[in-house]
Amino acid sequence: MNSSHVLPAFCVVASALLAAPDPISSSPAPYPRDAKSTIERLDPAFDRLLAADAGVEILANGFNWSEGPVWDPAQSALLFSDVPENRVYRWKDGEGISVFLSPSGFTGNQYNGGERGSNGLTLDPSGRLVLCQHGDRRVARLAADGQHFETIVDRFEGKRFSSPNDLCFDRAGNLLFTDPPYGLPADTKQETAFHGVYRLGLDGRLTVIASDMSRPNGVALSPDERTLYVGSTDRMEPWIKAFTLNADGSVASSRIFFDGSALMKAGRRGGFDGLRVDAQGNLWTSGPGGVLVISPDGRHLGSILTGRATANCAFGDADHQTLYITADEALLRVRTLVKGAGR
């Protein structure tokens, strides 16, 4: 198993609740139904997860590419990235949209690519915001003063990451994350020999979960934390992989958990980008057509068809029974009958 040192670093960042720039807009409550979205029911089990009269609401729109949502209970608000715009937005019921962080993922002077901002967001066990930063090529934490970033990890065996994309913590505080090349500019050399799935342990040891996926993306743990799910956004590998984990976090085995090839051949757009798991172990994952709901045994139960390319989703609200969806230019949500697991 390979390891790397975790390097401390600090960068100044503007952190304030600022008015959202044009053309960003958000609607006041009651929130309108999204005209593009429909719900597809494929299995009776889906009816126990989403009510028969459930509808998809649109909360805000006008984003460039919305991504990485996380519910922050301390603010009773949703935080999410706009990757090309290098911002994290905040949506709060009754207040609408505001800019929470700018910059969010690139704090340098020149970036010759299209995806410089933060991507996946999560909260660490202490409730602090942790970001996958494309432009700065690292996983970082927002410092307690709200004005700086602290590097959690930015290298493997001395080589810089390409562009960390998505992440999650287990209950003990170990960090799992992916590093595809999407935020790496064409004029910047890739330093690592593969696009990895990594585990950063509490002891500071960085190990490789997987090195054979060409575009590893979203990550989530099963409720018992014995299985790690990783989505692939490679069109030649349109699937979700499941990694069975040993007690020490190492991999016991892996398999293709769900293959979306047939959906893509049917003309549905989108890859397996971000995903979440509910308390019953079902996966809610962006994928061909919108957000797919897949049972723990791999059955496709139904979909939230958003009518647009869809990046990610997260459970939120005080009861953890609202699914927030970042879908291209829009922020959507739908109430569920099941609670989300974890963050």
C-alpha distance (Angstrom), angle and dihedral (degrees) to the residues before:
residue distance angle dihedral
M1 . . .
N2 3.79 . .
S3 3.76 127.2 .
S4 3.79 141.2 -171.5
H5 3.78 137.8 -166.0
V6 3.79 119.6 -104.6
L7 3.79 109.0 -125.1
P8 3.82 122.4 -149.4
A9 3.79 118.5 -135.2
F10 3.77 138.0 158.1
C11 3.80 131.2 -149.5
V12 3.78 129.3 -179.5
V13 3.79 115.3 -116.2
A14 3.79 133.9 179.2
S15 3.81 108.4 -118.5
A16 3.76 116.5 -179.2
L17 3.76 140.8 117.6
L18 3.78 100.8 -103.6
A19 3.77 130.4 171.2
A20 3.78 112.3 -87.6
P21 3.83 112.0 -105.6
D22 3.78 122.4 -116.7
P23 2.99 129.9 -60.4
I24 3.82 90.9 30.8
S25 3.79 111.1 105.3
S26 3.78 136.6 173.3
S27 3.77 131.0 -166.4
P28 3.81 126.3 -127.8
A29 3.79 119.9 -121.5
P30 2.95 132.5 -52.8
Y31 3.79 85.1 60.4
P32 3.80 117.0 -142.7
R33 3.76 124.2 -116.8
D34 3.78 113.1 -103.0
A35 3.79 108.0 -109.5
K36 3.82 93.3 -151.7
S37 3.80 98.1 51.4
T38 3.79 128.9 88.5
I39 3.80 133.8 169.0
E40 3.80 121.5 -123.4
R41 3.82 117.9 -158.8
L42 3.81 115.3 -160.9
D43 3.81 103.8 159.9
P44 3.83 133.3 32.5
A45 3.81 88.6 -123.2
F46 3.80 88.1 68.7
D47 3.82 90.2 67.5
R48 3.80 89.0 65.3
L49 3.80 90.1 57.0
L50 3.80 102.3 42.0
A51 3.81 124.0 30.7
A52 3.78 119.2 -117.4
D53 3.81 91.1 -114.8
A54 3.82 95.6 43.2
G55 3.78 114.8 137.2
V56 3.78 134.8 -172.1
E57 3.81 114.8 -115.7
I58 3.78 124.6 -156.3
L59 3.80 111.9 -138.1
A60 3.80 102.6 174.8
N61 3.79 141.6 -10.0
G62 3.79 144.3 -176.9
F63 3.80 97.6 82.8
N64 3.79 124.0 140.9
W65 3.83 96.7 -136.3
S66 3.80 117.0 -18.7
E67 3.81 116.5 -152.6
G68 3.80 149.6 149.7
P69 3.84 104.0 38.5
V70 3.80 121.5 -168.7
W71 3.80 129.8 174.1
D72 3.81 113.3 -128.2
P73 3.81 108.8 -157.4
A74 3.81 92.0 -169.8
Q75 3.82 89.1 64.9
S76 3.82 97.4 27.8
A77 3.79 84.1 -130.4
L78 3.78 142.7 112.8
L79 3.80 119.6 -116.4
F80 3.80 120.6 -161.9
S81 3.80 140.5 163.1
D82 3.77 132.8 -113.8
V83 3.80 96.3 -158.2
P84 3.84 102.7 -163.3
E85 3.82 92.2 41.4
N86 3.83 94.0 53.1
R87 3.80 93.1 -129.7
V88 3.78 141.8 120.8
Y89 3.79 113.1 -145.8
R90 3.79 128.2 -155.9
W91 3.79 123.3 -145.9
K92 3.80 119.5 -169.0
D93 3.76 127.6 176.5
G94 3.80 109.0 -105.4
E95 3.81 93.3 13.5
G96 3.81 103.8 58.3
I97 3.80 125.0 -159.4
S98 3.79 128.5 -8.8
V99 3.80 135.6 160.6
F100 3.80 109.5 -100.0
L101 3.83 100.9 176.0
S102 3.78 132.0 14.1
P103 2.99 117.4 -162.0
S104 3.78 97.4 27.6
G105 3.79 106.1 165.7
F106 3.79 110.8 8.8
T107 3.78 120.1 49.6
G108 3.81 99.0 167.1
N109 3.80 132.2 94.5
Q110 3.81 106.0 -107.8
Y111 3.79 130.8 29.0
N112 3.79 120.3 170.6
G113 3.78 99.3 -164.0
G114 3.77 140.9 78.5
E115 3.82 103.7 -117.9
R116 3.79 107.9 54.2
G117 3.79 102.3 139.4
S118 3.78 134.9 82.2
N119 3.78 118.0 -69.4
G120 3.80 120.5 -178.2
L121 3.80 117.7 29.8
T122 3.78 130.7 -167.7
L123 3.79 140.8 158.0
D124 3.77 121.5 -111.5
P125 3.83 120.1 -132.2
S126 3.82 88.7 -86.4
G127 3.81 92.2 53.9
R128 3.82 96.0 -106.7
L129 3.79 119.7 143.6
V130 3.82 114.5 -105.8
L131 3.80 120.4 -169.7
C132 3.78 138.5 -164.5
Q133 3.81 101.1 -136.3
H134 3.80 115.2 -157.5
G135 3.78 99.2 -172.9
D136 3.80 96.5 43.4
R137 3.84 89.8 41.6
R138 3.78 95.9 -135.0
V139 3.78 148.3 91.7
A140 3.79 108.1 -107.2
R141 3.79 140.6 177.6
L142 3.78 126.1 -135.8
A143 3.80 104.7 -118.3
A144 3.79 121.5 -120.3
D145 3.81 91.0 -104.5
G146 3.81 90.7 60.0
Q147 3.79 88.5 -131.2
H148 3.80 104.4 87.1
F149 3.80 142.4 45.1
E150 3.78 122.3 -131.2
T151 3.80 118.1 -153.9
I152 3.80 112.7 -123.1
V153 3.82 95.7 177.8
D154 3.80 133.6 -19.0
R155 3.82 107.0 160.7
F156 3.75 143.3 50.7
E157 3.81 115.2 -152.7
G158 3.80 89.0 -18.3
K159 3.82 94.2 -51.5
R160 3.78 120.2 115.7
F161 3.78 119.5 -117.5
S162 3.80 119.1 -111.7
S163 3.83 100.1 -130.3
P164 3.82 119.5 -39.5
N165 3.79 106.9 -134.1
D166 3.80 116.1 -179.2
L167 3.79 137.4 5.0
C168 3.77 149.0 176.5
F169 3.80 138.7 -173.9
D170 3.76 125.9 -133.9
R171 3.79 118.9 -135.0
A172 3.81 92.2 -94.2
G173 3.81 91.3 55.5
N174 3.81 101.0 -104.2
L175 3.82 111.7 144.8
L176 3.81 126.0 -133.4
F177 3.80 121.5 -170.5
T178 3.80 145.3 157.8
D179 3.79 131.1 -128.0
P180 3.84 114.4 -160.2
P181 3.83 120.6 161.1
Y182 3.82 100.6 -111.2
G183 3.80 96.4 113.8
L184 3.80 96.1 41.7
P185 3.83 110.2 108.0
A186 3.80 117.8 -128.5
D187 3.80 90.8 -116.3
T188 3.82 92.9 54.0
K189 3.80 121.9 86.3
Q190 3.78 119.5 -124.5
E191 3.79 107.1 -126.1
T192 3.80 103.8 -171.2
A193 3.81 118.3 74.1
F194 3.81 94.1 -131.8
H195 3.80 143.4 18.9
G196 3.75 101.4 -102.3
V197 3.76 144.6 -159.5
Y198 3.81 106.8 -144.4
R199 3.78 141.6 -168.1
L200 3.79 120.7 -152.9
G201 3.79 108.2 -162.8
L202 3.76 127.9 -150.4
D203 3.80 86.9 -107.3
G204 3.83 90.0 62.2
R205 3.79 93.2 -108.0
L206 3.80 114.4 142.1
T207 3.80 114.5 -153.3
V208 3.80 135.0 175.8
I209 3.80 117.7 -111.7
A210 3.82 93.6 179.4
S211 3.79 136.1 -2.0
D212 3.82 100.0 172.0
M213 3.81 100.9 76.5
S214 3.81 114.8 97.1
R215 3.82 95.2 -156.6
P216 3.83 111.3 16.9
N217 3.77 109.9 179.9
G218 3.81 132.7 153.0
V219 3.81 120.9 35.0
A220 3.80 134.1 -165.2
L221 3.79 137.8 160.2
S222 3.80 126.9 -130.7
P223 3.82 114.4 -113.5
D224 3.83 91.2 -99.9
E225 3.86 89.3 46.7
R226 3.80 91.3 -130.7
T227 3.82 93.0 113.6
L228 3.80 128.9 52.8
Y229 3.80 115.8 -160.1
V230 3.82 118.9 -155.2
G231 3.80 123.9 -174.4
S232 3.80 122.5 -143.9
T233 3.80 121.7 -145.2
D234 3.81 94.6 -173.0
R235 3.81 107.4 117.5
M236 3.81 88.2 -143.7
E237 3.81 90.6 53.6
P238 3.84 103.8 38.5
W239 3.77 98.5 170.7
I240 3.78 149.0 96.8
K241 3.80 117.6 -115.4
A242 3.80 124.2 -150.0
F243 3.80 119.9 -149.5
T244 3.79 117.9 -162.6
L245 3.79 107.3 -143.5
N246 3.77 130.7 -148.0
A247 3.80 120.4 -136.4
D248 3.82 90.4 -94.8
G249 3.83 91.9 53.6
S250 3.80 95.8 -103.9
V251 3.80 120.4 130.9
A252 3.79 119.1 -96.8
S253 3.81 95.4 179.1
S254 3.80 142.7 -26.3
R255 3.79 137.1 -148.6
I256 3.78 142.8 169.1
F257 3.78 102.7 -90.1
F258 3.82 99.1 -175.4
D259 3.80 130.5 7.1
G260 3.81 117.4 -154.4
S261 3.81 97.0 -173.8
A262 3.81 94.2 112.0
L263 3.80 92.2 51.2
M264 3.79 91.4 50.7
K265 3.80 91.6 48.2
A266 3.81 87.3 52.8
G267 3.80 88.2 60.9
R268 3.79 101.8 -101.8
R269 3.80 113.9 147.9
G270 3.77 127.4 -133.8
G271 3.78 142.4 53.1
F272 3.80 133.9 -117.9
D273 3.77 96.6 -82.4
G274 3.83 117.2 145.7
L275 3.79 125.1 10.8
R276 3.78 142.9 178.7
V277 3.80 134.8 -167.7
D278 3.80 125.8 -135.2
A279 3.81 126.6 -140.8
Q280 3.82 90.6 -93.8
G281 3.80 92.4 54.4
N282 3.82 98.2 -105.0
L283 3.80 117.3 143.1
W284 3.80 119.9 -127.9
T285 3.77 103.7 -165.2
S286 3.75 138.5 167.5
G287 3.78 108.7 -119.1
P288 3.78 143.5 126.6
G289 3.81 106.6 -11.5
G290 3.80 100.3 5.9
V291 3.82 128.2 -63.4
L292 3.80 116.7 -1.0
V293 3.80 122.8 -159.7
I294 3.81 112.6 -146.6
S295 3.79 125.8 -176.1
P296 3.83 121.9 -127.8
D297 3.81 88.6 -101.4
G298 3.82 92.1 54.1
R299 3.82 102.3 -99.7
H300 3.80 117.5 145.8
L301 3.82 101.2 -128.5
G302 3.78 99.8 177.7
S303 3.78 145.6 -49.8
I304 3.77 141.8 -120.6
L305 3.80 98.9 -136.2
T306 3.79 105.4 -153.9
G307 3.81 98.8 -178.0
R308 3.81 90.6 -128.9
A309 3.79 140.5 65.5
T310 3.81 106.5 -70.8
A311 3.78 125.3 -153.1
N312 3.78 111.8 -179.1
C313 3.79 150.1 -25.1
A314 3.81 141.0 -150.9
F315 3.79 138.0 -172.3
G316 3.78 115.8 -117.3
D317 3.80 150.2 153.7
A318 3.79 123.8 84.8
D319 3.80 92.6 -69.8
H320 3.83 94.0 43.1
Q321 3.79 89.6 -128.0
T322 3.80 101.8 117.5
L323 3.78 120.9 87.6
Y324 3.80 112.5 -146.9
I325 3.81 115.1 -159.3
T326 3.79 128.5 -160.6
A327 3.80 104.8 -153.7
D328 3.81 117.1 173.9
E329 3.82 105.5 -78.6
A330 3.80 95.4 1.3
L331 3.79 144.8 72.2
L332 3.82 111.4 -146.6
R333 3.78 136.7 175.6
V334 3.80 140.9 -169.6
R335 3.80 131.1 -173.2
T336 3.81 116.3 -118.7
L337 3.80 135.7 -158.7
V338 3.79 92.1 -136.0
K339 3.79 131.7 63.0
G340 3.76 123.1 -119.5
A341 3.79 119.2 -113.1
G342 3.80 116.3 -125.7
R343 3.81 119.0 -23.3
